Amino acid sequence: MIYTITLNPAVDKELVVPALELDTVLRSQEINIDFGGKGFNVSRMLGALGCGSVALGFAGGHSGELLREGLESLGIVSDFVSVDEETRTNVSIVTAAPSHYIKVNEPGPVISPEARESLIEKVRTLARAGDWWVLAGSLPPGVPTSIYADLIREIQGSGAHAILDTSGEALHWGCGARPFLAKPNKIELQQLTNLPVNSTDEIVGAAQAMQGTGINNVVVSLGMEGALLVNAQDVWQAASPRIQERNPTGAGDSMVGGLVWGLSEGLSVSEALRWGIACGAATASMSGTTVGSRQLVEELLPQIELAKLNDSAATAR
């Protein structure tokens, strides 16, 4: 089983207007509603690959119900901890030709200590050996930055595997609990290690410093340049295939979806990374917030090469 945890989800409302103007009433031509959260995006990609998952997190009020119903309409099972305050709504105002936008994100509901403990207890009850868990995204008010570390200890103490995709102090504390895999981008890697990341060698060095804290695998996402994988044995570079990029939003989450799917199927981390890169590229090639289809992922997969950087003679497809 694969579980995703999104601690600070949102209902994302997009209003499309002819032009952005100040100090006047704007009338929207179109309204789009989406269900925001990095873990949700991972679950959506898993669904596109034909794999079910269970989405966990906090949800409250009318917006929380909207999240539950929306995920159900996408075929995603949810198992939220209910909170008293309203789940946040993020509002974007974009021009019809999307060259300009204004986005306002709410901070999210304040999570009580009781709700935090309820989530930890839920994870403790659900976690089973061999399962995979993705912990992703920012933290809502009232949640300590050590929350991911607490959850990782529960998950991996059961024999399951945790994948961490967050930033800042939450990433720092989460890494201390030694997840199976962490997926920072270059900026997050630099902030965590205080090391330069201006070249491939520097990125590898920073990832090795991060991996040296006890994390089995570090995957550094590099956007259109693909990703680097560093573990105790090897350093791999995966190049992204050539695509016509339409909307990169959520592509990193799709990459995590492909990664965890591959790992759950018994693939090596390096081979699972190829699926992750294909999923990320497929989503980046789609318009709006649609994730790539399995057919498109499989079409892109043969284009992705793995280069073993600590053995220049070894490459794999």
Helices and strands as residue ranges (DSSP letters): E 2-6, E 10-17, E 30-36, H 38-48, E 54-59, H 61-73, E 77-82, E 88-95, E 101-104, H 113-126, E 132-136, H 147-157, E 161-165, H 168-176, E 181-182, H 186-193, H 200-211, E 217-221, G 223-225, E 227-231, E 235-238, H 251-264, H 269-284, H 294-300, G 301-303, E 306-308, E 315-316
